[in-house]
Amino acid sequence: MLANFLGKSKPINFIILLMLFICIFAGSSFSVFSNTPFDFSLVFTMVSFLALYLFIFFYYNFIITKNNLTRDNFYAFFTFTILLSYFIQSLSDLKTLICYLIYLILLRKIYSLKSEKNTLKKLFDSGFWLSILFIQEPFSIVFGVLIYMGIFLRQKSVINTLIAPIIGFITPLIIYFTYCFWFEKSYLFTNLFYFDTLDSFVFNSKNTYHWIVLVVFALSLTTLFLKSPKVFSVNNSFRKSWIILIMNLLAGLFFALFIPNKNDSELLFLLFPGAIIIANGLESVSSNFIKNIVFALFITSAIGIPFLL
């Protein structure tokens, strides 16, 4: 039943999935703020959070459909919706969601390199948005490898394409340096290039959601073993996208493992490639019975987590 529903890419299905998330969001928000006195600023905050979530969903679905990263279904969108719902209780500031939206904008520019249209503009924009993300979280520089992976796979590696992301990256830094210098806060700029001692190659014991990495990585790894031989046997556009997705997952894992001052939010950067790879794995499963079990487990976990944490 769920497999048939999610296997059809219709607007009504998209709306139903959004309503599912809103219900989960309302339940999680109630459990978090049930003991907090009513305040209009709290209502504004919750509405702002929900609006950002919905914008992220629309943008995520746009990237998938525009670049044909899955077949014509909602497997990836459903998986992403459920995985993102796990983090509702742990996200306590709007900055985290804004950074994640910037990350999605960056990825959109990278995956859209499959088209020859406005190549230099896309590369400049990718460097620009990476710089904005870098200013917010310096360790996000690791995602720069995806830009040049996109160039090597999708475009000609000439001087213009190689320099365009660098120029885009430098532009916001110049503006930010000018701001810091003018207000005598140069230390804010120099701190961007100073990394604290990296944490060990494990998650902190305080991290409640480390199991999400295990689930996403295990399912993604299973899909990679099952689908990669078939993907690499055909020289088409999706093979290049598949390589970028794999690098995206590895970059997200590296980011989550080694970022200083870990909290739950770093795991969000695994969700974009992880959900798409998992969806491709589910597409390869011929049995709707198995798919229904997986989808049912996802929904059950999303509903139950607010009461377990």
LUMMI-229902 format. One record per residue: residue number from 1; residue in one letter; x, y, z of N, C-alpha, C in turn. Coordinates in Angstrom, 3 decimals. Atoms other than C-alpha are relative to their C-alpha. Layout:
REM residues N
NUM|A|X|Y|Z|X|Y|Z|X|Y|Z
...
REM end
This chain:
REM residues 309
1|M|0.833|-1.212|0.000|0.000|0.000|0.000|0.865|1.260|0.000
2|L|-0.891|-1.154|-0.054|2.673|2.524|1.007|0.894|0.062|-1.224
3|A|-0.866|0.043|1.179|4.892|1.372|-1.841|-0.732|0.527|-1.228
4|N|0.792|-0.478|1.135|2.105|2.003|-4.351|-0.253|1.506|0.101
5|F|0.258|-1.426|-0.216|1.322|5.394|-2.815|1.244|0.827|-0.313
6|L|-1.236|-0.755|0.194|4.948|6.573|-2.799|0.576|-0.183|-1.391
7|G|-0.507|0.244|1.342|5.587|5.103|-6.226|-0.607|0.905|-1.051
8|K|0.653|-0.911|0.936|3.361|7.746|-7.809|0.356|1.441|0.350
9|S|-0.431|-1.380|-0.215|4.755|11.238|-8.187|-1.131|0.953|-0.374
10|K|1.142|-0.875|0.226|1.561|13.261|-7.841|0.003|1.119|1.037
11|P|0.047|-1.120|-0.955|0.988|16.676|-6.201|-0.716|-0.347|1.300
12|I|0.748|0.354|-1.203|-1.539|15.185|-3.774|0.862|-0.826|0.949
13|N|-0.902|0.799|-0.828|1.079|12.694|-2.552|1.003|0.896|0.717
14|F|-0.935|-0.960|-0.595|3.504|15.564|-1.953|-0.668|0.731|1.164
15|I|0.729|-0.721|-1.048|0.866|17.431|0.064|-0.240|-0.901|1.203
16|I|0.243|0.929|-1.103|0.049|14.332|2.128|1.268|-0.218|0.817
17|L|-1.266|0.169|-0.712|3.725|13.834|2.996|0.337|1.236|0.822
18|L|-0.215|-1.225|-0.768|3.988|17.472|4.043|-0.912|0.035|1.226
19|M|0.926|0.028|-1.130|0.915|17.045|6.239|0.473|-0.979|1.065
20|L|-0.562|0.964|-0.945|2.530|13.977|7.802|1.099|0.646|0.822
21|F|-1.086|-0.658|-0.725|5.599|16.015|8.685|-0.546|1.060|0.955
22|I|0.567|-1.039|-0.858|3.497|18.882|10.056|-0.589|-0.619|1.261
23|C|0.547|0.698|-1.168|1.725|16.416|12.355|1.119|-0.432|0.947
24|I|-1.139|0.408|-0.821|5.055|15.030|13.557|0.634|1.228|0.646
25|F|-0.564|-1.251|-0.513|6.369|18.586|13.958|-0.832|0.532|1.159
26|A|0.885|-0.488|-1.059|3.328|19.579|16.025|0.137|-0.844|1.260
27|G|-0.153|0.874|-1.159|3.697|16.519|18.256|1.321|0.203|0.710
28|S|-1.319|-0.214|-0.602|7.408|17.074|18.813|0.074|1.359|0.680
29|S|-0.020|-1.344|-0.578|6.942|20.796|19.433|-0.802|0.050|1.294
30|F|0.818|0.020|-1.218|4.217|20.122|21.981|0.758|-0.648|1.154
31|S|-0.747|0.679|-1.047|6.448|17.709|23.896|1.149|0.847|0.518
32|V|-1.117|-0.848|-0.400|9.262|20.272|23.936|-0.472|1.206|0.797
33|F|0.432|-1.269|-0.583|7.255|23.351|24.882|-1.249|-0.119|0.871
34|S|1.206|0.172|-0.803|4.408|21.845|26.914|0.126|0.641|1.377
35|N|-0.204|-0.591|-1.322|5.962|23.139|30.138|0.454|1.450|-0.067
36|T|-0.424|-1.393|0.169|6.814|26.567|28.697|-1.220|0.912|-0.019
37|P|1.148|-0.930|-0.001|4.465|29.501|29.441|-0.261|0.539|-1.400
38|F|0.367|-0.493|1.332|2.556|30.713|26.392|0.545|1.394|-0.211
39|D|-0.546|-1.299|0.357|4.206|33.609|24.630|-0.078|0.151|-1.517
40|F|0.138|-0.206|1.444|3.658|35.160|21.196|1.341|-0.163|-0.720
41|S|-1.312|0.191|0.614|7.409|35.122|20.551|0.273|-1.480|-0.248
42|L|-0.149|1.443|0.183|7.294|31.346|21.008|-0.773|-0.462|-1.242
43|V|0.804|0.336|1.176|4.514|31.093|18.416|0.729|0.433|-1.270
44|F|-0.742|-0.495|1.167|6.556|33.222|16.003|1.190|-0.900|-0.306
45|T|-1.151|0.881|0.196|9.593|31.010|16.551|-0.406|-1.315|-0.644
46|M|0.450|1.281|0.535|7.646|27.814|15.878|-0.476|0.124|-1.443
47|V|0.443|-0.227|1.378|6.040|29.266|12.756|1.204|0.189|-0.918
48|S|-1.217|-0.208|0.793|9.479|30.352|11.534|0.709|-1.320|-0.266
49|F|-0.599|1.325|0.170|10.860|26.864|12.121|-0.759|-0.802|-1.047
50|L|0.816|0.781|0.933|7.973|25.259|10.270|0.138|0.525|-1.427
51|A|-0.153|-0.592|1.332|8.293|27.690|7.358|1.334|-0.399|-0.623
52|L|-1.313|0.400|0.512|12.005|26.897|7.013|0.006|-1.478|-0.379
53|Y|0.101|1.429|0.320|11.302|23.164|7.151|-0.707|-0.209|-1.336
54|L|0.772|0.172|1.225|8.693|23.456|4.410|0.779|0.501|-1.211
55|F|-0.815|-0.511|1.097|11.014|25.564|2.273|1.102|-0.991|-0.356
56|I|-1.024|1.022|0.230|13.733|22.925|2.701|-0.581|-1.166|-0.781
57|F|0.636|1.119|0.700|11.287|20.236|1.570|-0.235|0.324|-1.472
58|F|0.245|-0.387|1.387|10.272|22.132|-1.561|1.315|0.039|-0.780
59|Y|-1.289|-0.129|0.678|13.908|22.826|-2.396|0.624|-1.378|-0.240
60|Y|-0.540|1.349|0.134|14.966|19.227|-1.783|-0.681|-0.751|-1.141
61|N|0.744|0.681|1.054|12.222|17.873|-4.014|0.322|0.591|-1.370
62|F|-0.355|-0.662|1.253|13.122|20.430|-6.686|1.336|-0.519|-0.527
63|I|-1.315|0.482|0.423|16.774|19.283|-6.759|-0.106|-1.410|-0.565
64|I|0.130|1.391|0.445|15.763|15.630|-7.106|-0.659|-0.083|-1.370
65|T|0.759|0.103|1.246|13.207|16.107|-9.856|0.702|0.702|-1.153
66|K|-0.654|-0.769|1.054|15.197|18.711|-11.787|1.208|-0.745|-0.566
67|N|-1.232|0.662|0.423|18.317|16.527|-11.926|-0.154|-1.512|-0.148
68|N|0.290|1.424|0.224|16.635|13.096|-12.207|0.888|-0.920|0.852
69|L|-0.837|0.789|-0.905|18.425|11.693|-9.163|-0.685|-1.289|0.436
70|T|0.744|1.238|-0.227|15.694|9.070|-8.709|-0.989|-0.161|-1.140
71|R|1.083|0.172|0.964|12.903|7.643|-10.791|-1.172|0.873|0.408
72|D|1.162|-0.856|-0.225|9.496|9.295|-10.922|-0.831|-0.549|1.157
73|N|0.711|0.441|-1.197|8.453|8.530|-7.343|0.367|0.902|1.166
74|F|-0.249|-0.806|-1.198|8.508|9.938|-3.806|0.806|-0.779|1.049
75|Y|-0.784|0.779|-0.961|10.829|7.363|-2.222|1.021|0.883|0.728
76|A|-1.047|-0.843|-0.594|13.641|9.886|-1.676|-0.609|1.086|0.873
77|F|0.624|-1.074|-0.776|11.334|12.654|-0.504|-0.576|-0.539|1.307
78|F|0.538|0.623|-1.213|9.600|10.331|1.957|1.119|-0.316|0.991
79|T|-1.128|0.352|-0.872|12.921|9.056|3.328|0.600|1.237|0.634
80|F|-0.553|-1.252|-0.516|14.258|12.594|3.684|-0.931|0.613|1.037
81|T|0.982|-0.549|-0.937|11.049|13.732|5.395|0.075|-0.694|1.353
82|I|-0.054|0.762|-1.251|11.244|10.960|7.974|1.315|0.251|0.730
83|L|-1.306|-0.208|-0.629|14.972|11.376|8.608|0.103|1.395|0.612
84|L|-0.065|-1.364|-0.528|14.632|15.127|9.039|-0.888|0.162|1.228
85|S|0.909|-0.107|-1.146|11.734|14.668|11.461|0.670|-0.468|1.295
86|Y|-0.708|0.467|-1.187|14.151|12.879|13.836|0.653|1.153|0.764
87|F|-0.802|-1.068|-0.591|15.928|16.178|14.474|-0.830|1.153|0.549
88|I|0.832|-1.133|-0.386|12.940|18.375|15.335|0.285|0.446|1.431
89|Q|-0.186|-0.360|-1.405|13.527|18.236|19.074|1.397|0.543|0.285
90|S|-1.377|-0.409|-0.290|17.285|18.801|18.835|0.363|1.343|-0.621
91|L|-0.298|-1.264|0.657|17.173|21.887|16.565|-0.631|1.142|0.785
92|S|0.518|-1.035|-0.892|16.846|24.817|18.921|0.253|1.407|-0.508
93|D|-0.227|-1.337|0.529|17.975|27.727|16.723|-0.221|0.012|-1.506
94|L|0.308|-0.142|1.415|17.007|29.034|13.322|1.261|-0.021|-0.856
95|K|-1.249|-0.068|0.757|20.649|29.443|12.290|0.340|-1.348|-0.618
96|T|-0.325|1.333|0.501|21.070|25.681|11.899|-0.781|-0.327|-1.269
97|L|0.825|0.276|1.174|18.156|25.360|9.483|0.359|0.918|-1.159
98|I|-0.417|-0.923|1.056|19.282|28.452|7.561|1.288|-0.499|-0.660
99|C|-1.245|0.562|0.531|22.753|26.911|7.190|-0.290|-1.219|-0.870
100|Y|0.332|1.186|0.783|21.180|23.695|5.964|-0.642|0.385|-1.328
101|L|0.598|-0.477|1.239|19.150|25.608|3.405|1.084|0.519|-0.948
102|I|-1.134|-0.467|0.813|22.354|27.295|2.193|0.740|-1.193|-0.588
103|Y|-0.643|1.239|0.468|23.903|23.824|1.931|-0.767|-0.601|-1.173
104|L|0.810|0.526|1.096|20.998|22.688|-0.271|0.126|0.871|-1.256
105|I|-0.187|-0.899|1.149|21.386|25.775|-2.486|1.335|-0.295|-0.672
106|L|-1.315|0.373|0.532|25.065|24.877|-2.874|-0.089|-1.291|-0.806
107|L|0.116|1.280|0.694|24.181|21.309|-3.828|-0.796|0.136|-1.292
108|R|0.776|-0.202|1.228|21.624|22.505|-6.333|0.911|0.483|-1.127
109|K|-0.912|-0.508|1.021|24.338|24.430|-8.171|0.931|-1.097|-0.505
110|I|-0.939|1.057|0.382|26.646|21.410|-8.156|-0.679|-1.050|-0.876
111|Y|0.685|1.044|0.765|24.116|18.840|-9.372|-0.555|0.524|-1.324
112|S|0.529|-0.562|1.246|22.789|21.234|-12.026|1.079|0.166|-1.059
113|L|-1.074|-0.085|0.983|26.182|21.149|-13.755|-0.166|-1.015|-1.122
114|K|0.286|0.956|1.077|24.768|18.273|-15.816|-0.454|0.723|-1.261
115|S|0.409|-0.815|1.135|23.367|21.021|-18.036|1.136|0.940|-0.389
116|E|-1.046|-0.889|0.496|25.720|23.091|-20.218|-0.385|1.468|0.101
117|K|0.502|-1.364|-0.039|23.612|26.202|-19.666|0.564|0.771|1.193
118|N|-0.502|-0.903|-1.047|25.194|29.086|-17.674|1.009|-0.683|0.927
119|T|-0.950|0.774|-0.797|28.102|26.926|-16.546|0.820|0.875|0.933
120|L|-0.850|-0.856|-0.829|30.357|29.720|-15.303|-0.794|0.671|1.118
121|K|0.851|-0.599|-1.034|27.470|31.358|-13.439|-0.267|-1.012|1.116
122|K|0.244|1.042|-0.996|26.675|28.068|-11.700|1.244|-0.231|0.864
123|L|-1.240|0.235|-0.744|30.322|27.585|-10.729|0.316|1.174|0.925
124|F|-0.191|-1.173|-0.862|30.601|31.143|-9.437|-0.958|-0.063|1.187
125|D|1.006|0.073|-1.063|27.373|30.695|-7.466|0.338|-1.097|1.011
126|S|-0.346|1.083|-0.926|28.579|27.383|-6.013|1.100|0.444|0.957
127|G|-1.044|-0.534|-0.871|31.733|29.066|-4.723|-0.538|1.055|0.946
128|F|0.602|-1.056|-0.814|29.664|31.995|-3.452|-0.749|-0.591|1.188
129|W|0.796|0.579|-1.084|27.261|29.826|-1.452|0.854|-0.836|0.958
130|L|-0.927|0.710|-0.881|30.108|27.669|-0.140|0.661|0.986|0.951
131|S|-0.614|-1.023|-0.845|31.715|30.856|1.165|-0.962|0.476|1.085
132|I|1.006|-0.390|-1.000|28.480|31.928|2.886|-0.104|-1.069|1.086
133|L|0.061|1.101|-0.961|28.305|28.492|4.516|1.274|-0.064|0.824
134|F|-1.296|0.000|-0.686|32.009|28.698|5.392|0.043|1.058|1.105
135|I|0.026|-1.067|-1.003|31.457|31.981|7.227|-0.824|-0.425|1.213
136|Q|0.845|0.484|-1.093|28.714|30.322|9.282|0.644|-1.181|0.721
137|E|-0.635|1.190|-0.558|30.598|27.033|9.798|1.263|-0.303|-0.812
138|P|-1.240|0.131|0.782|34.265|27.046|8.681|0.317|-1.421|-0.462
139|F|-0.354|1.366|0.373|34.572|23.253|8.616|-0.768|-0.481|-1.231
140|S|0.769|0.366|1.192|32.009|23.157|5.791|0.820|0.138|-1.276
141|I|-0.881|-0.107|1.158|34.935|23.901|3.452|0.216|-1.364|-0.656
142|V|-0.200|1.346|0.559|35.128|20.111|3.001|-0.932|-0.263|-1.179
143|F|0.936|0.209|1.098|32.135|20.357|0.643|0.487|0.631|-1.301
144|G|-0.575|-0.564|1.205|34.300|22.292|-1.783|0.459|-1.071|-0.982
145|V|-0.429|1.091|0.881|35.518|18.950|-3.131|-1.110|-0.387|-0.974
146|L|1.117|0.356|0.873|32.034|18.400|-4.582|-0.074|0.914|-1.214
147|I|0.026|-0.934|1.130|32.336|21.514|-6.739|0.956|-0.474|-1.086
148|Y|-0.998|0.402|0.993|35.513|20.287|-8.414|-0.249|-1.419|-0.500
149|M|0.431|1.303|0.499|34.172|16.761|-8.620|-1.027|0.203|-1.118
150|G|0.979|-0.316|1.034|31.258|18.237|-10.578|0.658|0.528|-1.261
151|I|-0.712|-0.532|1.167|33.671|20.102|-12.854|0.679|-1.123|-0.774
152|F|-0.756|1.066|0.659|35.816|17.052|-13.591|-0.919|-1.011|-0.693
153|L|0.921|0.978|0.577|32.790|14.849|-14.281|-0.909|0.591|-1.064
154|R|1.046|-0.574|0.843|30.453|17.281|-16.009|0.504|1.020|-1.021
155|Q|-0.441|-1.105|0.825|32.487|20.112|-17.524|1.450|-0.185|-0.432
156|K|-1.392|0.006|0.412|35.778|20.796|-19.254|0.848|0.686|1.068
157|S|-0.869|-0.563|-1.036|38.594|21.416|-16.791|0.955|1.017|-0.632
158|V|-0.798|-1.089|0.560|39.795|24.696|-18.292|0.138|1.086|1.054
159|I|-0.325|-1.014|-0.992|41.090|27.785|-16.549|-1.247|0.737|0.495
160|N|1.204|-0.741|-0.396|37.673|29.512|-16.557|-0.838|-0.778|1.011
161|T|0.838|0.795|-0.894|35.806|26.646|-14.920|0.688|-0.260|1.341
162|L|-0.730|0.265|-1.241|38.552|26.067|-12.346|0.078|1.233|0.895
163|I|-0.160|-1.233|-0.777|38.824|29.708|-11.297|-1.343|0.558|0.463
164|A|1.312|-0.591|-0.320|35.105|30.629|-11.285|-0.448|-0.283|1.440
165|P|0.410|0.228|-1.388|34.350|28.850|-7.944|0.877|0.747|1.004
166|I|-0.916|-0.705|-0.906|37.414|30.464|-6.349|-0.388|1.465|0.102
167|I|0.433|-1.400|-0.009|36.290|33.947|-7.392|-1.310|0.149|0.777
168|G|1.256|-0.036|-0.744|32.812|33.179|-6.098|0.216|-0.153|1.491
169|F|-0.282|0.239|-1.421|34.268|31.947|-2.809|0.628|1.223|0.654
170|I|-0.709|-1.140|-0.569|36.480|34.987|-2.311|-0.916|1.208|0.188
171|T|0.846|-1.204|-0.010|33.746|37.560|-2.981|-0.667|0.258|1.350
172|P|0.589|-0.269|-1.329|31.737|37.124|0.286|1.057|0.194|1.083
173|L|-1.055|-0.159|-1.006|35.004|36.806|2.238|0.535|1.424|0.021
174|I|-0.458|-1.382|0.065|36.127|40.228|1.016|-0.998|0.920|0.695
175|I|1.043|-0.822|-0.630|32.804|41.738|2.075|0.006|-0.203|1.514
176|Y|0.001|0.300|-1.437|32.951|39.984|5.453|1.229|0.588|0.675
177|F|-1.225|-0.593|-0.567|36.559|41.083|6.022|-0.158|1.509|0.141
178|T|0.217|-1.448|-0.065|35.594|44.684|5.228|-0.891|0.364|1.177
179|Y|0.897|-0.233|-1.132|32.752|44.481|7.735|0.751|-0.141|1.333
180|C|-0.738|0.238|-1.249|34.997|43.031|10.454|1.044|1.085|0.241
181|F|-1.036|-1.028|-0.125|37.759|45.546|9.765|-0.616|1.345|0.386
182|W|0.647|-1.295|-0.264|35.376|48.507|9.802|-0.461|0.108|1.451
183|F|0.503|-0.015|-1.376|33.891|47.539|13.167|1.037|-0.529|0.996
184|E|-1.114|0.406|-0.850|37.304|46.554|14.581|-0.235|-1.365|0.649
185|K|0.220|1.372|-0.452|36.379|42.876|14.849|0.731|-0.984|-0.923
186|S|-0.774|0.819|0.938|39.124|41.417|12.673|0.179|-1.425|0.496
187|Y|-0.175|1.340|-0.565|39.407|38.469|15.039|-1.094|-0.958|-0.484
188|L|1.076|0.851|0.516|36.041|37.203|13.746|0.387|-0.602|-1.349
189|F|-0.424|0.486|1.315|37.539|36.917|10.272|1.144|-0.996|0.126
190|T|-1.151|0.904|-0.139|40.826|35.337|11.344|-0.394|-1.314|0.659
191|N|0.443|1.232|-0.660|38.972|32.819|13.512|-0.582|-1.014|-0.980
192|L|0.531|0.909|1.009|37.430|31.371|10.345|1.055|-1.001|-0.460
193|F|-1.079|0.826|0.526|40.816|29.946|9.434|0.767|-0.728|1.097
194|Y|-0.611|0.710|-1.120|41.629|28.557|12.853|-0.949|-1.085|0.468
195|F|0.817|1.129|-0.425|40.328|25.103|13.669|0.510|-0.513|1.336
196|D|-0.363|0.626|-1.264|40.286|23.775|17.185|0.439|-1.435|-0.249
197|T|-0.394|1.398|0.118|41.725|20.350|17.812|-1.210|-0.840|-0.342
198|L|1.130|0.797|0.450|39.513|17.939|15.969|-0.333|-1.076|1.018
199|D|0.437|1.059|-0.897|37.464|15.541|18.002|0.443|-1.342|-0.553
200|S|-0.394|1.338|0.425|38.219|11.843|17.827|-0.956|-0.524|-1.048
201|F|0.762|0.581|1.110|36.895|9.635|15.076|-1.236|-0.744|0.520
202|V|1.244|0.546|-0.529|33.736|8.930|17.075|-0.870|1.171|0.398
203|F|0.901|-1.038|-0.468|30.698|10.860|18.136|0.088|0.104|1.517
204|N|0.001|-0.193|-1.439|30.525|12.359|21.571|-1.086|-0.849|0.635
205|S|0.975|0.838|-0.696|28.721|10.244|24.114|-1.303|0.753|0.245
206|K|1.201|-0.795|-0.216|26.287|13.129|24.559|-0.876|0.069|-1.243
207|N|0.760|-0.081|1.248|25.184|12.849|20.950|-1.078|-1.078|-0.018
208|T|1.128|0.919|-0.106|21.736|11.306|21.061|-0.292|-0.718|-1.308
209|Y|0.438|0.480|1.301|21.416|10.695|17.354|1.094|-0.719|-0.787
210|H|-1.075|0.673|0.728|24.615|8.813|16.523|-0.514|-1.249|-0.727
211|W|0.559|1.197|0.641|22.447|5.794|15.635|-0.546|0.314|-1.387
212|I|0.494|-0.372|1.324|21.045|7.751|12.675|1.094|-0.188|-1.040
213|V|-1.127|0.194|0.907|24.495|7.695|11.098|0.133|-1.473|-0.353
214|L|-0.119|1.436|0.240|24.604|3.924|11.499|-1.089|-0.496|-0.952
215|V|1.112|0.430|0.859|21.165|3.477|9.904|0.188|0.502|-1.421
216|V|-0.167|-0.595|1.327|21.786|5.878|7.007|1.177|-0.630|-0.722
217|F|-1.196|0.531|0.648|25.280|4.569|6.347|-0.179|-1.471|-0.359
218|A|0.211|1.422|0.280|24.242|0.908|6.584|-0.906|-0.199|-1.211
219|L|0.913|0.107|1.138|21.307|1.339|4.194|0.648|0.512|-1.282
220|S|-0.677|-0.546|1.177|23.394|3.495|1.853|1.059|-0.963|-0.509
221|L|-1.049|0.938|0.399|26.247|0.995|1.866|-0.599|-1.222|-0.686
222|T|0.680|1.132|0.625|23.840|-1.840|1.076|-0.427|0.348|-1.423
223|T|0.417|-0.444|1.331|22.444|0.158|-1.839|1.182|0.115|-0.946
224|L|-1.181|-0.179|0.847|25.919|0.988|-3.138|0.504|-1.340|-0.531
225|F|-0.446|1.324|0.430|26.844|-2.694|-3.247|-0.965|-0.611|-1.021
226|L|0.999|0.609|0.870|23.584|-3.656|-4.928|-0.148|0.730|-1.336
227|K|0.335|-0.764|1.208|23.149|-0.833|-7.433|1.214|0.480|-0.784
228|S|-1.151|-0.583|0.684|26.634|0.479|-8.227|0.473|-0.806|-1.208
229|P|-0.432|0.751|1.196|27.639|-2.423|-10.548|-0.877|0.266|-1.214
230|K|0.908|-0.258|1.120|24.539|-1.796|-12.663|0.167|1.430|-0.510
231|V|-0.149|-1.405|0.396|25.042|1.989|-12.639|1.284|0.202|-0.795
232|F|-1.283|-0.215|0.648|28.714|1.830|-13.598|0.153|-0.779|-1.307
233|S|-0.063|0.756|1.249|28.017|-0.632|-16.407|-0.535|0.791|-1.188
234|V|0.581|-0.827|1.056|26.233|2.100|-18.368|0.601|1.401|0.081
235|N|-0.606|-1.326|0.038|27.978|5.298|-19.433|-1.062|1.038|-0.342
236|N|1.035|-1.003|0.214|25.190|7.827|-18.966|0.124|1.110|1.036
237|S|-0.056|-1.151|-0.902|24.447|11.030|-17.071|-0.197|-0.406|1.458
238|F|0.269|0.396|-1.387|23.136|9.216|-13.997|1.246|-0.577|0.664
239|R|-1.214|0.546|-0.590|26.472|7.445|-13.503|0.843|1.111|0.626
240|K|-0.760|-1.130|-0.540|28.144|10.815|-13.017|-0.681|0.554|1.256
241|S|0.735|-0.450|-1.185|25.395|11.896|-10.621|0.205|-0.965|1.162
242|W|-0.186|1.022|-1.026|25.860|8.619|-8.733|1.358|0.166|0.686
243|I|-1.331|-0.226|-0.569|29.579|9.314|-8.266|-0.011|1.222|0.913
244|I|0.093|-1.205|-0.833|28.799|12.806|-6.967|-0.777|-0.279|1.279
245|L|0.771|0.369|-1.193|26.203|11.352|-4.590|0.859|-0.758|1.003
246|I|-0.888|0.755|-0.883|28.778|8.924|-3.212|0.988|0.939|0.684
247|M|-0.933|-0.965|-0.576|31.289|11.744|-2.728|-0.709|0.934|0.981
248|N|0.811|-0.829|-0.891|28.524|13.846|-1.166|-0.215|-0.692|1.343
249|L|0.193|0.772|-1.234|27.828|11.090|1.358|1.292|-0.076|0.799
250|L|-1.287|0.098|-0.688|31.527|10.672|2.177|0.407|1.348|0.593
251|A|-0.319|-1.338|-0.516|32.012|14.442|2.547|-0.859|0.324|1.217
252|G|0.886|-0.220|-1.141|28.976|14.619|4.833|0.417|-0.813|1.205
253|L|-0.459|0.846|-1.096|30.300|11.722|6.900|1.273|0.561|0.615
254|F|-1.239|-0.615|-0.494|33.736|13.349|7.170|-0.319|1.241|0.822
255|F|0.421|-1.208|-0.710|32.068|16.610|8.194|-0.585|-0.351|1.365
256|A|0.657|0.376|-1.250|29.955|14.885|10.853|0.970|-0.608|1.004
257|L|-0.933|0.676|-0.890|32.858|12.876|12.258|1.051|0.936|0.584
258|F|-1.171|-0.771|-0.396|35.566|15.527|12.429|-0.275|1.442|0.370
259|I|0.275|-1.391|-0.342|33.791|18.826|12.973|0.255|0.239|1.487
260|P|-0.183|-0.313|-1.429|34.924|20.456|16.238|-1.344|0.394|0.623
261|N|1.205|-0.400|-0.744|32.298|21.108|18.896|-1.255|-0.644|-0.567
262|K|1.129|0.737|0.556|29.915|18.420|17.787|-1.297|0.284|0.764
263|N|1.348|0.068|-0.556|26.188|18.670|18.332|-0.826|-0.795|-1.000
264|D|0.816|0.848|0.871|23.280|16.926|16.669|-0.121|0.522|-1.427
265|S|0.290|-0.602|1.297|23.022|19.355|13.745|0.924|-0.465|-1.113
266|E|-0.934|0.404|1.061|26.111|18.076|11.882|-0.486|-1.242|-0.753
267|L|0.507|1.206|0.652|24.244|14.853|11.111|-0.970|0.327|-1.130
268|L|0.919|-0.391|1.066|21.807|16.788|8.914|0.656|-0.084|-1.378
269|F|-0.692|-0.063|1.281|24.464|16.966|6.211|0.173|-1.380|-0.639
270|L|0.015|1.339|0.576|24.212|13.216|5.713|-1.322|-0.315|-0.702
271|L|1.350|0.377|0.414|20.519|13.297|4.907|-0.250|0.152|-1.497
272|F|0.272|-0.204|1.431|20.533|14.711|1.371|0.505|-1.172|-0.839
273|P|-0.447|1.130|0.828|22.784|12.092|-0.257|-0.519|-1.328|0.510
274|G|0.429|1.268|-0.579|21.738|9.354|2.166|-1.403|-0.380|-0.433
275|A|1.391|0.286|0.370|18.009|9.641|1.423|-0.117|-0.367|-1.474
276|I|0.065|0.283|1.442|18.592|9.666|-2.345|0.590|-1.372|-0.307
277|I|-0.625|1.309|0.231|20.919|6.663|-2.250|-0.909|-1.116|0.508
278|I|0.918|0.998|-0.545|18.511|4.741|-0.010|-1.206|-0.171|-0.917
279|A|1.151|0.068|0.913|15.640|5.604|-2.372|0.345|-0.793|-1.248
280|N|-0.422|0.772|1.176|17.610|4.220|-5.311|0.085|-1.487|0.329
281|G|-0.026|1.395|-0.415|18.097|1.039|-3.320|-1.398|-0.590|0.073
282|L|1.383|0.470|-0.085|14.369|0.760|-2.637|-0.604|-0.182|-1.389
283|E|0.482|0.148|1.369|13.704|1.263|-6.332|0.449|-1.330|-0.612
284|S|-0.538|1.248|0.545|15.836|-1.803|-7.023|-0.675|-1.235|0.585
285|V|0.703|1.117|-0.629|13.712|-3.952|-4.710|-1.304|-0.245|-0.747
286|S|1.200|0.310|0.781|11.020|-5.706|-6.719|-1.215|-0.314|0.867
287|S|1.095|0.392|-0.877|8.933|-6.849|-3.747|-0.609|1.202|0.712
288|N|0.701|-1.072|-0.705|6.352|-4.311|-2.597|-0.181|-0.315|1.478
289|F|0.143|0.403|-1.405|5.996|-6.312|0.616|1.183|0.493|0.825
290|I|-1.201|-0.455|-0.707|9.583|-5.544|1.625|0.006|1.527|0.097
291|K|0.049|-1.459|-0.019|9.156|-1.901|0.657|-0.989|0.493|1.051
292|N|1.013|-0.408|-0.974|5.988|-1.625|2.749|0.503|-0.145|1.423
293|I|-0.559|0.202|-1.335|7.809|-3.030|5.776|0.972|1.126|0.343
294|V|-0.983|-1.063|-0.227|10.654|-0.509|5.389|-0.692|1.337|0.228
295|F|0.709|-1.272|-0.140|8.279|2.424|4.920|-0.789|0.056|1.314
296|A|0.753|0.047|-1.256|6.139|1.318|7.878|0.926|0.204|1.193
297|L|-0.977|-0.180|-1.077|9.228|1.108|10.093|0.447|1.453|0.090
298|F|-0.380|-1.413|0.014|10.227|4.612|9.019|-1.063|0.847|0.688
299|I|1.088|-0.793|-0.579|6.819|6.047|9.910|-0.125|-0.256|1.502
300|T|0.103|0.348|-1.418|6.675|4.173|13.225|1.096|0.663|0.814
301|S|-1.124|-0.612|-0.720|10.110|5.437|14.226|-0.182|1.510|0.120
302|A|0.188|-1.448|-0.031|9.250|9.031|13.309|-1.051|0.403|1.028
303|I|1.062|-0.305|-0.964|6.084|8.948|15.427|0.441|-0.322|1.415
304|G|-0.379|0.432|-1.334|7.703|7.141|18.345|1.158|0.737|0.615
305|I|-1.197|-0.645|-0.536|10.943|9.090|18.677|-0.304|1.159|0.959
306|P|0.275|-1.079|-0.956|9.387|12.216|20.301|-0.342|-0.496|1.398
307|F|0.371|0.519|-1.322|8.138|9.989|23.149|1.129|-0.771|0.662
308|L|-1.111|0.775|-0.543|11.427|8.126|23.570|1.155|0.871|0.452
309|L|-1.135|-0.875|-0.320|13.826|11.075|23.760|-0.339|0.930|1.138
REM end
